[in-house]
Amino acid sequence: MLSGRWTPLVVRELLCGSKRFNELHRGMPGMSSSLLAQRLRQLERQGVVRRTACGKVWLYGLTDAGQALRPVFGALDQWEACWSAGAINPH
């Protein structure tokens, strides 16, 4: 479910508070808007993201299932903080 290219980054942006399509897109500058739309639809079908109308715009948010990923992403952040910047020794 989360193994697709860019999918974890979409979830991360939602966990960080992005709600509108353009906010999400700005958080992932290398991702095309069509691929972002595709990933959001996929996550919505899987029950991770919910989309609600707010006037003329759509707001995106995480469902309870999506919010349950918060500790997973927190653990990844902790791992990165510990092991980034060349701290991993391949030997």
Secondary structure, DSSP 4 states (H G I P E B T S, - for coil): ---STTHHHHHHHHHTT--BHHHHHHHSTTS-HHHHHHHHHHHHHTTSEEEEEETTEEEEEE-HHHHTTHHHHHHHHHHHHHHTTTT----
